[in-house]
């Protein structure tokens, strides 16, 4: 599938919005990605994640790990496609941790995946966490890389689509300056039609 075909699936599910948005960080942006709206359809999740798995299969991982919550479904579906296990890390008092009795054998090859990679920070935190637990990270993946490929991870990586989405400080936001009203995605519940 091409980047455009992937992005079309996101648009069809209202998961890629174009306009003027206030991100949870407070920054403004002209595009907003809400992967949960794509992943709510298991068949679509399975299809997208099997595409991602195909790009990472050669790395030979036996575990797929992801940061909770956003990455859990992606790890699960990528692991299903690869026939390996999936686990997730979660934040406890600000630190990424491996809980719930998940364990790794020493040197076990691991893929770290996310739904959307923005700066790569949560991927890097997850990589560190599973390496502290004894695993060896052999690659990383995301459905959408919105860093334009700039996030530096130090391992082979793959994404289904790469976007370069700019974030703006509100004071410098060109969309604010042109008078387009800003919206906060997800703050309103949409009623079924
Ligand atoms: Zn703005």
Backbone and ligand atoms as CSV (ligand in chain L), in Angstrom:
chain,resi,resn,atom,element,x,y,z
A,1,UNK,N,N,0.850,-1.211,0.000
A,1,UNK,CA,C,0.000,0.000,0.000
A,1,UNK,C,C,0.875,1.248,0.000
A,2,UNK,N,N,0.454,2.246,-0.755
A,2,UNK,CA,C,1.230,3.497,-0.802
A,2,UNK,C,C,0.851,4.389,0.387
A,3,UNK,N,N,1.676,5.400,0.632
A,3,UNK,CA,C,1.365,6.386,1.671
A,3,UNK,C,C,-0.041,6.951,1.468
A,4,UNK,N,N,-0.373,7.250,0.197
A,4,UNK,CA,C,-1.681,7.848,-0.082
A,4,UNK,C,C,-2.826,6.902,0.223
A,5,UNK,N,N,-2.633,5.608,-0.066
A,5,UNK,CA,C,-3.689,4.632,0.239
A,5,UNK,C,C,-3.886,4.523,1.754
A,6,UNK,N,N,-2.772,4.539,2.486
A,6,UNK,CA,C,-2.848,4.500,3.954
A,6,UNK,C,C,-3.583,5.740,4.471
A,7,UNK,N,N,-3.189,6.897,3.974
A,7,UNK,CA,C,-3.797,8.140,4.462
A,7,UNK,C,C,-5.276,8.215,4.089
A,8,UNK,N,N,-5.636,7.617,2.954
A,8,UNK,CA,C,-7.041,7.587,2.553
A,8,UNK,C,C,-7.864,6.780,3.565
A,9,UNK,N,N,-7.307,5.672,4.055
A,9,UNK,CA,C,-7.998,4.875,5.076
A,9,UNK,C,C,-8.203,5.716,6.341
A,10,UNK,N,N,-7.179,6.495,6.701
A,10,UNK,CA,C,-7.303,7.367,7.873
A,10,UNK,C,C,-8.381,8.436,7.629
A,11,UNK,N,N,-8.380,9.043,6.454
A,11,UNK,CA,C,-9.379,10.082,6.157
A,11,UNK,C,C,-10.792,9.506,6.187
A,12,UNK,N,N,-10.955,8.325,5.600
A,12,UNK,CA,C,-12.291,7.701,5.548
A,12,UNK,C,C,-12.840,7.446,6.943
A,13,UNK,N,N,-11.936,7.257,7.915
A,13,UNK,CA,C,-12.364,6.987,9.286
A,13,UNK,C,C,-12.305,8.225,10.170
A,14,UNK,N,N,-12.190,9.395,9.538
A,14,UNK,CA,C,-12.089,10.671,10.264
A,14,UNK,C,C,-10.919,10.656,11.242
A,15,UNK,N,N,-9.875,9.885,10.917
A,15,UNK,CA,C,-8.728,9.764,11.809
A,15,UNK,C,C,-7.585,10.688,11.392
A,16,UNK,N,N,-7.734,11.321,10.226
A,16,UNK,CA,C,-6.754,12.333,9.808
A,16,UNK,C,C,-7.546,13.576,9.463
A,17,UNK,N,N,-7.480,14.534,10.358
A,17,UNK,CA,C,-8.259,15.755,10.190
A,17,UNK,C,C,-7.345,16.860,9.705
A,18,UNK,N,N,-7.858,17.681,8.820
A,18,UNK,CA,C,-7.100,18.823,8.321
A,18,UNK,C,C,-7.862,20.082,8.693
A,19,UNK,N,N,-7.168,21.058,9.259
A,19,UNK,CA,C,-7.819,22.285,9.695
A,19,UNK,C,C,-6.890,23.048,10.621
A,20,UNK,N,N,-7.371,23.359,11.820
A,20,UNK,CA,C,-6.602,24.143,12.789
A,20,UNK,C,C,-6.885,23.563,14.164
A,21,UNK,N,N,-5.880,22.914,14.748
A,21,UNK,CA,C,-6.120,22.123,15.954
A,21,UNK,C,C,-5.243,22.548,17.120
A,22,UNK,N,N,-5.801,22.420,18.312
A,22,UNK,CA,C,-5.029,22.615,19.539
A,22,UNK,C,C,-4.684,21.221,20.052
A,23,UNK,N,N,-3.388,20.886,20.067
A,23,UNK,CA,C,-2.935,19.566,20.519
A,23,UNK,C,C,-2.953,19.512,22.043
A,24,UNK,N,N,-2.867,18.290,22.585
A,24,UNK,CA,C,-2.888,18.167,24.049
A,24,UNK,C,C,-1.683,18.872,24.676
A,25,UNK,N,N,-0.608,19.029,23.900
A,25,UNK,CA,C,0.582,19.756,24.383
A,25,UNK,C,C,0.346,21.258,24.455
A,26,UNK,N,N,-0.766,21.746,23.862
A,26,UNK,CA,C,-1.015,23.180,23.806
A,26,UNK,C,C,-0.557,23.809,22.499
A,27,UNK,N,N,0.269,23.066,21.748
A,27,UNK,CA,C,0.725,23.577,20.445
A,27,UNK,C,C,-0.425,23.498,19.428
A,28,UNK,N,N,-0.297,24.328,18.388
A,28,UNK,CA,C,-1.301,24.295,17.319
A,28,UNK,C,C,-0.729,23.565,16.113
A,29,UNK,N,N,-1.629,22.980,15.309
A,29,UNK,CA,C,-1.192,22.224,14.140
A,29,UNK,C,C,-2.277,22.281,13.075
A,30,UNK,N,N,-1.878,22.043,11.815
A,30,UNK,CA,C,-2.890,22.044,10.745
A,30,UNK,C,C,-3.436,20.643,10.465
A,31,UNK,N,N,-2.874,19.622,11.124
A,31,UNK,CA,C,-3.394,18.270,10.938
A,31,UNK,C,C,-3.439,17.548,12.283
A,32,UNK,N,N,-4.370,16.625,12.382
A,32,UNK,CA,C,-4.531,15.895,13.633
A,32,UNK,C,C,-4.817,14.429,13.307
A,33,UNK,N,N,-4.103,13.520,13.982
A,33,UNK,CA,C,-4.264,12.089,13.734
A,33,UNK,C,C,-4.841,11.421,14.976
A,34,UNK,N,N,-5.937,10.719,14.797
A,34,UNK,CA,C,-6.535,9.973,15.909
A,34,UNK,C,C,-6.640,8.504,15.493
A,35,UNK,N,N,-5.562,7.748,15.780
A,35,UNK,CA,C,-5.497,6.349,15.332
A,35,UNK,C,C,-6.624,5.486,15.881
A,36,UNK,N,N,-7.124,5.813,17.058
A,36,UNK,CA,C,-8.170,4.976,17.664
A,36,UNK,C,C,-9.367,4.844,16.738
A,37,UNK,N,N,-9.616,5.861,15.916
A,37,UNK,CA,C,-10.775,5.817,15.016
A,37,UNK,C,C,-10.568,4.839,13.870
A,38,UNK,N,N,-9.317,4.560,13.536
A,38,UNK,CA,C,-9.013,3.534,12.535
A,38,UNK,C,C,-8.998,2.163,13.205
A,39,UNK,N,N,-8.347,2.100,14.365
A,39,UNK,CA,C,-8.145,0.815,15.046
A,39,UNK,C,C,-9.422,0.274,15.679
A,40,UNK,N,N,-10.483,1.098,15.752
A,40,UNK,CA,C,-11.750,0.589,16.294
A,40,UNK,C,C,-12.351,-0.469,15.367
A,41,UNK,N,N,-11.876,-0.524,14.126
A,41,UNK,CA,C,-12.352,-1.530,13.178
A,41,UNK,C,C,-11.314,-2.651,13.112
A,42,UNK,N,N,-11.574,-3.779,13.753
A,42,UNK,CA,C,-10.540,-4.824,13.836
A,42,UNK,C,C,-10.006,-5.279,12.487
A,43,UNK,N,N,-10.867,-5.343,11.478
A,43,UNK,CA,C,-10.388,-5.789,10.154
A,43,UNK,C,C,-9.389,-4.785,9.574
A,44,UNK,N,N,-9.664,-3.509,9.790
A,44,UNK,CA,C,-8.757,-2.462,9.282
A,44,UNK,C,C,-7.462,-2.493,10.078
A,45,UNK,N,N,-7.586,-2.651,11.395
A,45,UNK,CA,C,-6.397,-2.727,12.260
A,45,UNK,C,C,-5.520,-3.894,11.821
A,46,UNK,N,N,-6.155,-5.037,11.559
A,46,UNK,CA,C,-5.424,-6.232,11.157
A,46,UNK,C,C,-4.692,-6.007,9.835
A,47,UNK,N,N,-5.390,-5.350,8.894
A,47,UNK,CA,C,-4.807,-5.123,7.570
A,47,UNK,C,C,-3.615,-4.169,7.651
A,48,UNK,N,N,-3.795,-3.061,8.358
A,48,UNK,CA,C,-2.709,-2.080,8.466
A,48,UNK,C,C,-1.507,-2.681,9.194
A,49,UNK,N,N,-1.782,-3.366,10.293
A,49,UNK,CA,C,-0.677,-3.892,11.095
A,49,UNK,C,C,0.029,-5.044,10.388
A,50,UNK,N,N,-0.679,-5.783,9.540
A,50,UNK,CA,C,0.024,-6.839,8.809
A,50,UNK,C,C,0.946,-6.214,7.758
A,51,UNK,N,N,0.551,-5.057,7.228
A,51,UNK,CA,C,1.439,-4.316,6.306
A,51,UNK,C,C,2.707,-3.877,7.047
A,52,UNK,N,N,2.506,-3.366,8.264
A,52,UNK,CA,C,3.665,-2.918,9.054
A,52,UNK,C,C,4.544,-4.122,9.421
A,53,UNK,N,N,3.886,-5.219,9.787
A,53,UNK,CA,C,4.634,-6.427,10.157
A,53,UNK,C,C,5.504,-6.906,8.994
A,54,UNK,N,N,4.975,-6.806,7.765
A,54,UNK,CA,C,5.724,-7.270,6.592
A,54,UNK,C,C,7.022,-6.478,6.421
A,55,UNK,N,N,7.005,-5.203,6.835
A,55,UNK,CA,C,8.199,-4.361,6.704
A,55,UNK,C,C,9.234,-4.665,7.795
A,56,UNK,N,N,8.814,-5.366,8.851
A,56,UNK,CA,C,9.689,-5.580,10.006
A,56,UNK,C,C,10.028,-7.058,10.233
A,57,UNK,N,N,9.376,-7.914,9.469
A,57,UNK,CA,C,9.507,-9.362,9.676
A,57,UNK,C,C,10.960,-9.832,9.614
A,58,UNK,N,N,11.743,-9.255,8.667
A,58,UNK,CA,C,13.120,-9.716,8.445
A,58,UNK,C,C,14.018,-9.499,9.666
A,59,UNK,N,N,13.559,-8.687,10.632
A,59,UNK,CA,C,14.398,-8.400,11.800
A,59,UNK,C,C,14.377,-9.545,12.812
A,60,UNK,N,N,13.420,-10.475,12.640
A,60,UNK,CA,C,13.433,-11.699,13.429
A,60,UNK,C,C,13.040,-11.552,14.893
A,61,UNK,N,N,12.221,-10.552,15.198
A,61,UNK,CA,C,11.804,-10.361,16.594
A,61,UNK,C,C,10.902,-11.496,17.055
A,62,UNK,N,N,10.969,-11.807,18.334
A,62,UNK,CA,C,10.062,-12.801,18.906
A,62,UNK,C,C,9.067,-12.157,19.866
A,63,UNK,N,N,9.188,-10.840,20.038
A,63,UNK,CA,C,8.271,-10.083,20.891
A,63,UNK,C,C,8.033,-8.725,20.228
A,64,UNK,N,N,6.778,-8.255,20.314
A,64,UNK,CA,C,6.476,-6.886,19.905
A,64,UNK,C,C,6.016,-6.147,21.154
A,65,UNK,N,N,6.631,-5.005,21.427
A,65,UNK,CA,C,6.299,-4.231,22.622
A,65,UNK,C,C,5.850,-2.836,22.213
A,66,UNK,N,N,4.944,-2.262,23.014
A,66,UNK,CA,C,4.444,-0.925,22.711
A,66,UNK,C,C,4.117,-0.205,24.007
A,67,UNK,N,N,4.167,1.115,23.973
A,67,UNK,CA,C,3.737,1.884,25.140
A,67,UNK,C,C,2.203,1.931,25.210
A,68,UNK,N,N,1.646,1.723,26.408
A,68,UNK,CA,C,0.203,1.848,26.613
A,68,UNK,C,C,-0.161,3.339,26.548
A,69,UNK,N,N,-1.337,3.704,26.240
A,69,UNK,CA,C,-2.395,2.861,25.704
A,69,UNK,C,C,-2.346,2.760,24.189
A,70,UNK,N,N,-1.903,3.851,23.576
A,70,UNK,CA,C,-2.032,3.990,22.124
A,70,UNK,C,C,-1.413,2.858,21.334
A,71,UNK,N,N,-0.330,2.263,21.828
A,71,UNK,CA,C,0.379,1.263,21.034
A,71,UNK,C,C,-0.115,-0.153,21.208
A,72,UNK,N,N,-0.954,-0.398,22.208
A,72,UNK,CA,C,-1.293,-1.788,22.560
A,72,UNK,C,C,-1.913,-2.549,21.397
A,73,UNK,N,N,-2.899,-1.939,20.741
A,73,UNK,CA,C,-3.560,-2.648,19.637
A,73,UNK,C,C,-2.604,-2.876,18.480
A,74,UNK,N,N,-1.705,-1.915,18.247
A,74,UNK,CA,C,-0.744,-2.044,17.152
A,74,UNK,C,C,0.214,-3.201,17.454
A,75,UNK,N,N,0.716,-3.257,18.685
A,75,UNK,CA,C,1.608,-4.359,19.070
A,75,UNK,C,C,0.891,-5.700,18.918
A,76,UNK,N,N,-0.340,-5.744,19.355
A,76,UNK,CA,C,-1.113,-6.985,19.316
A,76,UNK,C,C,-1.297,-7.471,17.889
A,77,UNK,N,N,-1.686,-6.570,16.989
A,77,UNK,CA,C,-1.949,-6.965,15.595
A,77,UNK,C,C,-0.654,-7.239,14.826
A,78,UNK,N,N,0.401,-6.493,15.102
A,78,UNK,CA,C,1.685,-6.779,14.450
A,78,UNK,C,C,2.180,-8.146,14.923
A,79,UNK,N,N,2.041,-8.414,16.211
A,79,UNK,CA,C,2.481,-9.701,16.762
A,79,UNK,C,C,1.653,-10.850,16.188
A,80,UNK,N,N,0.362,-10.611,16.003
A,80,UNK,CA,C,-0.489,-11.641,15.404
A,80,UNK,C,C,0.032,-11.991,13.999
A,81,UNK,N,N,0.357,-10.943,13.223
A,81,UNK,CA,C,0.829,-11.159,11.852
A,81,UNK,C,C,2.176,-11.898,11.841
A,82,UNK,N,N,3.002,-11.637,12.850
A,82,UNK,CA,C,4.332,-12.259,12.895
A,82,UNK,C,C,4.317,-13.612,13.609
A,83,UNK,N,N,3.217,-13.904,14.297
A,83,UNK,CA,C,3.144,-15.154,15.054
A,83,UNK,C,C,4.021,-15.144,16.294
A,84,UNK,N,N,4.168,-13.976,16.898
A,84,UNK,CA,C,4.983,-13.858,18.118
A,84,UNK,C,C,4.131,-13.225,19.227
A,85,UNK,N,N,4.699,-12.975,20.413
A,85,UNK,CA,C,3.875,-12.423,21.469
A,85,UNK,C,C,3.945,-10.897,21.514
A,86,UNK,N,N,2.950,-10.328,22.170
A,86,UNK,CA,C,2.853,-8.872,22.282
A,86,UNK,C,C,2.790,-8.513,23.753
A,87,UNK,N,N,3.491,-7.449,24.113
A,87,UNK,CA,C,3.355,-6.955,25.481
A,87,UNK,C,C,3.426,-5.441,25.459
A,88,UNK,N,N,3.114,-4.839,26.594
A,88,UNK,CA,C,3.112,-3.376,26.623
A,88,UNK,C,C,3.760,-2.850,27.887
A,89,UNK,N,N,4.303,-1.675,27.756
A,89,UNK,CA,C,4.874,-0.970,28.898
A,89,UNK,C,C,3.888,0.122,29.296
A,90,UNK,N,N,4.000,0.576,30.509
A,90,UNK,CA,C,3.089,1.635,30.968
A,90,UNK,C,C,3.800,2.549,31.934
A,91,UNK,N,N,3.272,3.749,32.019
A,91,UNK,CA,C,3.895,4.739,32.872
A,91,UNK,C,C,3.450,4.569,34.318
A,92,UNK,N,N,4.441,4.557,35.201
A,92,UNK,CA,C,4.144,4.534,36.624
A,92,UNK,C,C,4.964,5.645,37.250
A,93,UNK,N,N,4.275,6.616,37.808
A,93,UNK,CA,C,4.923,7.807,38.369
A,93,UNK,C,C,5.912,8.410,37.371
A,94,UNK,N,N,5.475,8.481,36.115
A,94,UNK,CA,C,6.271,9.139,35.086
A,94,UNK,C,C,7.290,8.253,34.394
A,95,UNK,N,N,7.610,7.077,34.973
A,95,UNK,CA,C,8.612,6.203,34.364
A,95,UNK,C,C,7.958,5.044,33.624
A,96,UNK,N,N,8.484,4.742,32.436
A,96,UNK,CA,C,7.973,3.618,31.656
A,96,UNK,C,C,8.407,2.333,32.355
A,97,UNK,N,N,7.440,1.443,32.598
A,97,UNK,CA,C,7.761,0.207,33.319
A,97,UNK,C,C,7.098,-0.992,32.645
A,98,UNK,N,N,7.657,-2.157,32.892
A,98,UNK,CA,C,7.104,-3.419,32.408
A,98,UNK,C,C,6.455,-4.084,33.615
A,99,UNK,N,N,5.141,-4.190,33.583
A,99,UNK,CA,C,4.425,-4.715,34.741
A,99,UNK,C,C,3.666,-5.973,34.331
A,100,UNK,N,N,2.682,-6.347,35.139
A,100,UNK,CA,C,1.719,-7.423,34.814
A,100,UNK,C,C,2.368,-8.788,34.648
A,101,UNK,N,N,3.615,-8.930,35.153
A,101,UNK,CA,C,4.270,-10.232,35.045
A,101,UNK,C,C,4.919,-10.487,33.690
A,102,UNK,N,N,4.928,-9.481,32.806
A,102,UNK,CA,C,5.613,-9.658,31.517
A,102,UNK,C,C,7.094,-9.864,31.775
A,103,UNK,N,N,7.700,-10.821,31.052
A,103,UNK,CA,C,9.144,-10.990,31.197
A,103,UNK,C,C,9.761,-11.324,29.848
A,104,UNK,N,N,11.050,-11.101,29.747
A,104,UNK,CA,C,11.806,-11.323,28.514
A,104,UNK,C,C,12.962,-12.242,28.830
A,105,UNK,N,N,13.319,-13.090,27.858
A,105,UNK,CA,C,14.513,-13.898,28.065
A,105,UNK,C,C,15.719,-13.025,27.698
A,106,UNK,N,N,16.888,-13.272,28.312
A,106,UNK,CA,C,18.048,-12.422,28.041
A,106,UNK,C,C,18.373,-12.391,26.539
A,107,UNK,N,N,18.479,-11.192,26.001
A,107,UNK,CA,C,18.834,-11.013,24.597
A,107,UNK,C,C,17.692,-11.230,23.622
A,108,UNK,N,N,16.472,-11.405,24.143
A,108,UNK,CA,C,15.328,-11.668,23.263
A,108,UNK,C,C,15.119,-10.506,22.275
A,109,UNK,N,N,15.014,-10.809,20.960
A,109,UNK,CA,C,14.863,-9.732,19.972
A,109,UNK,C,C,13.457,-9.128,19.970
A,110,UNK,N,N,13.398,-7.816,20.066
A,110,UNK,CA,C,12.130,-7.113,20.278
A,110,UNK,C,C,11.931,-6.022,19.240
A,111,UNK,N,N,10.683,-5.910,18.782
A,111,UNK,CA,C,10.270,-4.748,18.001
A,111,UNK,C,C,9.479,-3.834,18.919
A,112,UNK,N,N,9.708,-2.530,18.808
A,112,UNK,CA,C,8.910,-1.568,19.560
A,112,UNK,C,C,8.048,-0.809,18.556
A,113,UNK,N,N,6.749,-0.807,18.787
A,113,UNK,CA,C,5.837,-0.148,17.844
A,113,UNK,C,C,4.946,0.864,18.567
A,114,UNK,N,N,4.433,1.780,17.764
A,114,UNK,CA,C,3.514,2.804,18.250
A,114,UNK,C,C,2.435,3.014,17.216
A,115,UNK,N,N,1.372,3.700,17.585
A,115,UNK,CA,C,0.382,4.067,16.570
A,115,UNK,C,C,0.909,5.265,15.767
A,116,UNK,N,N,1.196,6.349,16.451
A,116,UNK,CA,C,1.733,7.529,15.787
A,116,UNK,C,C,3.045,7.907,16.448
A,117,UNK,N,N,4.071,8.075,15.652
A,117,UNK,CA,C,5.338,8.558,16.198
A,117,UNK,C,C,5.426,10.055,15.949
A,118,UNK,N,N,5.567,10.817,17.028
A,118,UNK,CA,C,5.634,12.275,16.871
A,118,UNK,C,C,7.082,12.731,17.034
A,119,UNK,N,N,7.649,12.524,18.215
A,119,UNK,CA,C,9.062,12.875,18.417
A,119,UNK,C,C,9.905,11.617,18.609
A,120,UNK,N,N,9.240,10.483,18.802
A,120,UNK,CA,C,9.954,9.241,19.084
A,120,UNK,C,C,10.236,9.055,20.566
A,121,UNK,N,N,9.807,10.018,21.378
A,121,UNK,CA,C,10.120,9.945,22.810
A,121,UNK,C,C,9.550,8.687,23.467
A,122,UNK,N,N,8.270,8.395,23.233
A,122,UNK,CA,C,7.710,7.231,23.932
A,122,UNK,C,C,8.276,5.927,23.366
A,123,UNK,N,N,8.630,5.912,22.076
A,123,UNK,CA,C,9.314,4.727,21.531
A,123,UNK,C,C,10.657,4.542,22.226
A,124,UNK,N,N,11.410,5.637,22.374
A,124,UNK,CA,C,12.727,5.520,23.029
A,124,UNK,C,C,12.583,5.072,24.484
A,125,UNK,N,N,11.565,5.595,25.172
A,125,UNK,CA,C,11.353,5.187,26.570
A,125,UNK,C,C,10.994,3.703,26.652
A,126,UNK,N,N,10.205,3.240,25.686
A,126,UNK,CA,C,9.826,1.825,25.666
A,126,UNK,C,C,11.039,0.958,25.341
A,127,UNK,N,N,11.868,1.430,24.403
A,127,UNK,CA,C,13.092,0.691,24.062
A,127,UNK,C,C,13.972,0.521,25.295
A,128,UNK,N,N,14.146,1.628,26.035
A,128,UNK,CA,C,15.000,1.581,27.230
A,128,UNK,C,C,14.418,0.605,28.253
A,129,UNK,N,N,13.108,0.666,28.409
A,129,UNK,CA,C,12.429,-0.177,29.403
A,129,UNK,C,C,12.611,-1.665,29.092
A,130,UNK,N,N,12.406,-2.061,27.830
A,130,UNK,CA,C,12.519,-3.493,27.515
A,130,UNK,C,C,13.981,-3.938,27.510
A,131,UNK,N,N,14.894,-3.005,27.245
A,131,UNK,CA,C,16.316,-3.385,27.296
A,131,UNK,C,C,16.756,-3.565,28.753
A,132,UNK,N,N,16.207,-2.741,29.638
A,132,UNK,CA,C,16.502,-2.918,31.059
A,132,UNK,C,C,15.973,-4.257,31.563
A,133,UNK,N,N,14.901,-4.742,30.891
A,133,UNK,CA,C,14.325,-6.033,31.278
A,133,UNK,C,C,15.060,-7.196,30.608
A,134,UNK,N,N,16.131,-6.901,29.859
A,134,UNK,CA,C,16.969,-7.963,29.299
A,134,UNK,C,C,16.836,-8.169,27.811
A,135,UNK,N,N,15.834,-7.516,27.174
A,135,UNK,CA,C,15.624,-7.716,25.744
A,135,UNK,C,C,16.603,-6.917,24.898
A,136,UNK,N,N,16.604,-7.240,23.599
A,136,UNK,CA,C,17.433,-6.491,22.660
A,136,UNK,C,C,16.516,-5.941,21.572
A,137,UNK,N,N,16.424,-4.606,21.486
A,137,UNK,CA,C,15.549,-3.987,20.481
A,137,UNK,C,C,16.216,-4.086,19.112
A,138,UNK,N,N,15.501,-4.726,18.170
A,138,UNK,CA,C,16.072,-4.920,16.826
A,138,UNK,C,C,15.417,-4.014,15.778
A,139,UNK,N,N,14.332,-3.317,16.177
A,139,UNK,CA,C,13.693,-2.440,15.212
A,139,UNK,C,C,12.513,-1.723,15.838
A,140,UNK,N,N,11.994,-0.728,15.105
A,140,UNK,CA,C,10.868,0.052,15.605
A,140,UNK,C,C,9.925,0.346,14.451
A,141,UNK,N,N,8.659,0.539,14.799
A,141,UNK,CA,C,7.687,0.820,13.751
A,141,UNK,C,C,6.546,1.656,14.270
A,142,UNK,N,N,5.851,2.311,13.328
A,142,UNK,CA,C,4.663,3.086,13.659
A,142,UNK,C,C,3.735,3.051,12.456
A,143,UNK,N,N,2.432,3.138,12.713
A,143,UNK,CA,C,1.518,3.229,11.575
A,143,UNK,C,C,1.809,4.529,10.825
A,144,UNK,N,N,1.892,5.615,11.575
A,144,UNK,CA,C,2.167,6.922,10.973
A,144,UNK,C,C,3.368,7.542,11.682
A,145,UNK,N,N,4.322,7.976,10.891
A,145,UNK,CA,C,5.448,8.743,11.428
A,145,UNK,C,C,5.195,10.199,11.074
A,146,UNK,N,N,4.800,10.986,12.070
A,146,UNK,CA,C,4.499,12.384,11.765
A,146,UNK,C,C,5.689,13.296,12.048
A,147,UNK,N,N,6.863,12.663,12.287
A,147,UNK,CA,C,8.081,13.454,12.490
A,147,UNK,C,C,8.775,13.721,11.154
A,148,UNK,N,N,8.175,13.216,10.064
A,148,UNK,CA,C,8.834,13.354,8.761
A,148,UNK,C,C,10.071,12.487,8.659
A,149,UNK,N,N,10.180,11.465,9.539
A,149,UNK,CA,C,11.334,10.574,9.529
A,149,UNK,C,C,12.493,11.110,10.358
A,150,UNK,N,N,12.246,12.186,11.105
A,150,UNK,CA,C,13.340,12.857,11.818
A,150,UNK,C,C,13.664,12.243,13.182
A,151,UNK,N,N,12.700,11.513,13.767
A,151,UNK,CA,C,12.945,10.971,15.105
A,151,UNK,C,C,14.108,9.972,15.032
A,152,UNK,N,N,15.102,10.149,15.870
A,152,UNK,CA,C,16.308,9.319,15.827
A,152,UNK,C,C,16.196,8.203,16.851
A,153,UNK,N,N,16.202,6.954,16.391
A,153,UNK,CA,C,15.998,5.824,17.296
A,153,UNK,C,C,17.207,4.909,17.383
A,154,UNK,N,N,18.082,4.948,16.402
A,154,UNK,CA,C,19.290,4.125,16.436
A,154,UNK,C,C,19.067,2.662,16.075
A,155,UNK,N,N,17.873,2.330,15.585
A,155,UNK,CA,C,17.606,0.958,15.117
A,155,UNK,C,C,16.833,1.072,13.796
A,156,UNK,N,N,16.786,-0.010,12.993
A,156,UNK,CA,C,15.982,0.033,11.772
A,156,UNK,C,C,14.527,0.341,12.113
A,157,UNK,N,N,13.865,1.096,11.248
A,157,UNK,CA,C,12.494,1.493,11.552
A,157,UNK,C,C,11.647,1.472,10.299
A,158,UNK,N,N,10.341,1.398,10.511
A,158,UNK,CA,C,9.407,1.404,9.389
A,158,UNK,C,C,8.133,2.114,9.815
A,159,UNK,N,N,7.473,2.717,8.845
A,159,UNK,CA,C,6.151,3.309,9.071
A,159,UNK,C,C,5.346,3.074,7.809
A,160,UNK,N,N,4.029,3.042,7.953
A,160,UNK,CA,C,3.201,2.868,6.759
A,160,UNK,C,C,3.115,4.162,5.970
A,161,UNK,N,N,3.138,5.277,6.683
A,161,UNK,CA,C,3.112,6.577,6.013
A,161,UNK,C,C,3.928,7.554,6.842
A,162,UNK,N,N,4.636,8.412,6.142
A,162,UNK,CA,C,5.454,9.417,6.814
A,162,UNK,C,C,4.921,10.791,6.446
A,163,UNK,N,N,4.639,11.564,7.468
A,163,UNK,CA,C,4.121,12.916,7.264
A,163,UNK,C,C,5.019,13.888,7.989
A,164,UNK,N,N,5.124,15.066,7.432
A,164,UNK,CA,C,5.852,16.111,8.131
A,164,UNK,C,C,4.818,17.136,8.563
A,165,UNK,N,N,4.418,17.035,9.825
A,165,UNK,CA,C,3.363,17.918,10.328
A,165,UNK,C,C,3.990,18.940,11.255
A,166,UNK,N,N,3.783,20.206,10.951
A,166,UNK,CA,C,4.370,21.265,11.781
A,166,UNK,C,C,3.482,21.557,12.978
A,167,UNK,N,N,4.148,21.806,14.101
A,167,UNK,CA,C,3.452,22.277,15.293
A,167,UNK,C,C,3.865,23.720,15.520
A,168,UNK,N,N,2.952,24.532,16.019
A,168,UNK,CA,C,3.257,25.952,16.230
A,168,UNK,C,C,2.950,26.361,17.660
A,169,UNK,N,N,3.768,27.254,18.184
A,169,UNK,CA,C,3.376,27.942,19.405
A,169,UNK,C,C,2.195,28.831,19.052
A,170,UNK,N,N,1.177,28.887,19.939
A,170,UNK,CA,C,-0.010,29.683,19.594
A,170,UNK,C,C,0.342,31.109,19.160
A,171,UNK,N,N,1.352,31.704,19.800
A,171,UNK,CA,C,1.702,33.098,19.487
A,171,UNK,C,C,2.246,33.249,18.069
A,172,UNK,N,N,2.771,32.145,17.520
A,172,UNK,CA,C,3.386,32.214,16.182
A,172,UNK,C,C,2.596,31.436,15.139
A,173,UNK,N,N,1.388,31.007,15.508
A,173,UNK,CA,C,0.621,30.120,14.631
A,173,UNK,C,C,0.061,30.888,13.436
A,174,UNK,N,N,0.439,30.486,12.207
A,174,UNK,CA,C,-0.060,31.199,11.026
A,174,UNK,C,C,-1.565,31.041,10.833
A,175,UNK,N,N,-2.111,29.932,11.344
A,175,UNK,CA,C,-3.556,29.722,11.212
A,175,UNK,C,C,-4.321,30.676,12.123
A,176,UNK,N,N,-3.779,30.897,13.333
A,176,UNK,CA,C,-4.376,31.900,14.235
A,176,UNK,C,C,-4.325,33.268,13.560
A,177,UNK,N,N,-3.150,33.559,12.950
A,177,UNK,CA,C,-2.969,34.875,12.340
A,177,UNK,C,C,-3.930,35.089,11.175
A,178,UNK,N,N,-4.304,33.975,10.501
A,178,UNK,CA,C,-5.237,34.156,9.381
A,178,UNK,C,C,-6.693,34.081,9.834
A,179,UNK,N,N,-6.900,33.935,11.158
A,179,UNK,CA,C,-8.256,34.033,11.703
A,179,UNK,C,C,-9.087,32.766,11.625
A,180,UNK,N,N,-8.451,31.609,11.329
A,180,UNK,CA,C,-9.189,30.339,11.293
A,180,UNK,C,C,-9.456,29.899,12.739
A,181,UNK,N,N,-10.702,29.588,13.104
A,181,UNK,CA,C,-10.951,29.155,14.487
A,181,UNK,C,C,-10.244,27.824,14.796
A,182,UNK,N,N,-9.658,27.722,15.986
A,182,UNK,CA,C,-8.944,26.499,16.385
A,182,UNK,C,C,-9.891,25.579,17.140
A,183,UNK,N,N,-9.776,24.269,16.874
A,183,UNK,CA,C,-10.595,23.306,17.613
A,183,UNK,C,C,-9.713,22.309,18.354
A,184,UNK,N,N,-10.265,21.809,19.452
A,184,UNK,CA,C,-9.570,20.820,20.261
A,184,UNK,C,C,-10.186,19.470,19.926
A,185,UNK,N,N,-9.482,18.618,19.147
A,185,UNK,CA,C,-10.105,17.343,18.747
A,185,UNK,C,C,-10.345,16.448,19.952
A,186,UNK,N,N,-11.420,15.681,19.874
A,186,UNK,CA,C,-11.705,14.719,20.931
A,186,UNK,C,C,-12.369,15.310,22.148
A,187,UNK,N,N,-12.538,16.636,22.176
A,187,UNK,CA,C,-13.133,17.243,23.361
A,187,UNK,C,C,-14.658,17.245,23.273
A,188,UNK,N,N,-15.187,16.921,22.105
A,188,UNK,CA,C,-16.622,16.838,21.929
A,188,UNK,C,C,-16.978,15.424,21.527
A,189,UNK,N,N,-18.062,14.879,22.031
A,189,UNK,CA,C,-18.445,13.540,21.595
A,189,UNK,C,C,-19.361,13.683,20.392
A,190,UNK,N,N,-19.025,12.873,19.397
A,190,UNK,CA,C,-19.802,12.932,18.157
A,190,UNK,C,C,-20.977,11.980,18.275
A,191,UNK,N,N,-22.181,12.411,17.961
A,191,UNK,CA,C,-23.335,11.516,18.032
A,191,UNK,C,C,-23.456,10.741,16.730
A,192,UNK,N,N,-23.859,9.485,16.846
A,192,UNK,CA,C,-24.000,8.709,15.604
A,192,UNK,C,C,-25.046,9.328,14.689
A,193,UNK,N,N,-24.816,9.245,13.394
A,193,UNK,CA,C,-25.742,9.841,12.435
A,193,UNK,C,C,-27.018,9.019,12.361
L,1,ZN,ZN,ZN,-3.335,28.439,15.878
